[in-house]
Amino acid sequence: MTAVTRDFRTLDDLVLHLKGLVIVRELLRRRGASDAEIDAHSVEIERVRVRLAEFVRAD
């Protein structure tokens, strides 16, 4: 695997993770989840956003 392929895979993984978290958070909201559950997803979403931004800036 080349470095470029590895970078694209990492980028894809981060984007997919972020999308999944956003979708699940919305499902939790619709199903009446607790604020703590929704907040936990929001914190993780922010963490992944930061990782994604750092990854993109590093390239």
C-alpha positions in Angstrom: 0.0 0.0 0.0 1.4 3.4 -1.0 1.4 6.4 1.3 -1.2 8.1 -0.9 -3.5 5.1 -0.7 -3.0 5.0 3.1 -3.8 8.7 3.4 -7.0 8.3 1.3 -8.0 5.3 3.4 -7.5 7.3 6.6 -9.4 10.3 5.2 -12.3 8.0 4.1 -12.3 6.3 7.5 -12.5 9.6 9.4 -15.3 11.0 7.1 -17.3 7.8 7.5 -16.9 7.8 11.2 -18.0 11.4 11.4 -21.1 10.7 9.2 -22.0 7.7 11.3 -21.8 9.7 14.5 -24.0 12.5 13.1 -26.6 10.0 11.9 -26.7 8.1 15.2 -27.0 11.4 17.2 -30.0 12.4 15.1 -31.6 9.0 15.6 -31.0 9.3 19.3 -32.7 12.7 19.4 -35.7 11.4 17.5 -36.0 8.4 19.8 -35.9 10.6 22.9 -32.4 9.6 24.2 -31.1 11.3 27.3 -29.2 14.6 27.0 -26.1 12.7 28.3 -26.2 10.2 25.4 -26.7 13.0 22.8 -23.9 15.1 24.5 -21.6 12.1 24.4 -22.1 11.8 20.6 -21.6 15.6 20.2 -18.3 15.4 22.1 -17.1 12.5 19.9 -18.3 14.3 16.8 -16.2 17.3 17.8 -13.2 15.1 18.5 -13.4 13.5 15.1 -13.8 16.8 13.4 -10.6 18.1 15.0 -8.8 14.9 13.9 -10.1 15.3 10.4 -9.0 18.9 10.2 -5.6 18.1 11.6 -5.2 15.3 9.1 -6.1 17.5 6.2 -3.8 20.3 7.3 -0.9 17.9 7.7 -1.1 16.9 4.1 
